[in-house]
Amino acid sequence: MEIPSPYGTSETEGDSHTLRYELSLPYPLDQVWQAIATPEGLPAWLAAAEPFEQREGGAVTLRWLNTDTEGTATVAPGHVTVWDPPRCVEYTVAVHGRIRFDLEHAPASVGGTLLHFTNERTGTTDDRLDCLAGWHHHFEYLLQALAGHPADWSRWTLNRWKELRRDYEQRDR
């Protein structure tokens, strides 16, 4: 059973953007926490984290494992700005700004975990749309990783991202 990743939303004020995603994940909260807040979990769907000092104020550098057509990966040094296991982790990093994951148990009738994601960043409208597509794509990888199928970054291409980017541009009109 494949679970679709929901589309994100955004709000803009000047060149400041707030991107949001709400995911209902059929996985236990502790499993989702491991995926979003450990150096072992993050590479399966997002980025390598080295260093990663798992505490508020700790250093973190996220190195995206998907690369552009020239083989360049995004490297984002920063800090852990909130550390409240297993409910909330926030990274404030170069390039992407404030990245926050809030977790809660889904209602018993649904089960699993609710993930509330917020990314606050600055940039152009194109940057905003690029990031909406990028996060969406990474959340697809998160769903796969939680199901036991971590990303094979050696096979990553821009194709899915381009498709999502067109979708977000259409939705933005």
C-alpha atoms as one frame of an Amber mdcrd trajectory, in Angstrom:
protein
   0.000   0.000   0.000   1.496   3.302  -1.081   0.538   6.371   0.931   0.542
   9.613  -1.055   2.375  12.599   0.341  -0.011  15.551   0.720   0.697  18.840
  -0.993   2.173  21.566   1.150   0.885  25.082   1.607   2.703  28.368   1.948
   2.255  31.901   3.172   4.378  34.804   2.004   5.108  38.194   3.482   7.633
  40.144   1.431  10.450  37.714   0.733   9.711  35.580   3.825   7.936  32.291
   3.216   6.374  29.788   5.594   5.895  26.341   4.087   3.694  23.786   5.861
   2.934  20.099   5.478   0.639  17.910   7.558   1.263  14.183   7.238  -0.745
  11.393   8.813   1.712   8.518   9.065   0.645   4.949   9.893   3.807   4.447
  11.944   4.524   4.757  15.666   5.751   8.110  16.936   9.102   6.645  18.061
   9.767   5.286  14.561   9.013   8.665  12.983  11.239  10.387  15.571  14.107
   8.072  14.613  13.672   9.089  10.968  13.619  12.856  11.544  15.980  13.293
  14.490  18.844  10.803  14.275  21.971  10.626  12.133  20.942   7.076  11.206
  17.400   7.997  10.135  17.873  11.241   8.210  19.969   9.848   5.308  17.213
   7.352   4.426  15.008  10.173   3.161  16.593  13.614   3.463  20.243  14.288
   4.218  23.321  13.076   6.021  23.729  14.833   9.379  27.350  15.312  10.408
  28.019  16.774  12.830  24.761  16.254  14.700  24.807  17.217  18.373  21.409
  16.000  19.560  20.626  18.806  21.987  19.273  22.328  21.868  22.094  24.592
  20.695  24.014  21.660  19.226  25.760  21.919  15.894  24.214  20.219  12.875
  25.187  20.163   9.226  22.727  18.653   6.789  24.273  17.424   3.538  21.612
  16.533   0.981  22.360  13.236  -0.722  20.546  14.046  -3.967  22.672  16.116
  -6.318  21.996  18.469  -9.195  23.061  17.810 -12.785  26.618  18.963 -11.986
  26.841  16.578  -9.010  26.586  19.404  -6.464  24.827  18.670  -3.192  23.290
  21.226  -0.842  25.261  21.552   2.397  23.509  23.426   5.203  25.420  24.083
   8.447  23.473  25.337  11.446  22.162  24.488  14.893  19.520  22.452  16.626
  17.207  25.221  17.826  14.597  22.989  19.517  15.221  19.541  20.973  12.251
  17.989  22.755  12.340  14.213  22.127  10.217  12.605  20.855   7.833  15.483
  20.135   9.706  18.296  18.442  12.979  18.933  16.672  13.939  22.091  14.862
  17.006  22.818  12.810  17.977  26.327  11.746  20.397  25.964   8.882  21.927
  27.917   6.019  20.045  27.712   2.726  16.792  26.358   4.210  16.235  28.555
   7.273  14.132  27.144  10.114  13.024  23.515   9.620  10.645  22.251  12.324
   9.054  18.843  12.873   6.277  18.523  15.473   4.980  15.026  16.184   1.863
  13.872  17.990   0.022  10.608  18.359  -2.830  10.384  15.880  -6.282   9.772
  17.359  -6.749   6.131  18.400  -9.354   5.643  15.670  -6.701   6.486  13.054
  -3.500   5.321  14.753   0.050   6.244  13.881   1.605   9.686  14.050   0.716
  13.173  12.896   3.712  15.088  11.582   3.402  18.861  11.382   6.242  20.341
   9.340   7.128  24.019   9.026   9.910  25.594   7.000  10.485  29.331   7.427
  12.849  30.780   4.857  13.514  33.787   2.681  13.794  33.933  -1.075  11.992
  34.579  -4.310   8.707  33.094  -5.452  10.713  30.628  -7.539  12.712  29.621
  -4.425   9.433  29.039  -2.569   8.033  26.843  -5.344  11.338  24.959  -5.652
  11.286  24.222  -1.929   7.635  23.178  -1.876   8.434  20.637  -4.593  11.640
  19.581  -2.854  10.047  18.994   0.540   7.153  17.162  -1.078   9.611  14.878
  -2.856  11.540  14.252   0.355   8.319  13.426   2.219   7.632  10.791  -0.444
  11.049   9.375   0.437  10.190   9.574   4.151   7.076   7.475   3.584   9.138
   4.909   1.695  11.875   4.884   4.347   9.348   4.361   7.146   7.988   1.403
   5.148  11.480  -0.115   5.129  12.699   1.175   1.762  15.352   3.879   2.260
  16.214   6.131  -0.658  18.795   4.902  -3.125  20.395   8.264  -3.797  22.573
   6.851  -6.593  19.373   6.472  -8.660  17.916   9.916  -7.881  17.071  12.188
 -10.811  15.354  15.542 -11.172  12.361  14.023 -12.999   9.969  13.674 -10.041
  11.031  17.044  -8.623  10.326  18.723 -11.984   6.862  17.142 -12.076   6.104
  18.349  -8.550   7.517  21.802  -9.339   5.065  22.118 -12.270   2.225  20.977
  -9.990   3.064  23.597  -7.358   3.331  26.301 -10.007  -0.138  25.362 -11.316
  -1.562  25.372  -7.784  -0.026  28.814  -7.179  -1.962  30.492  -9.988
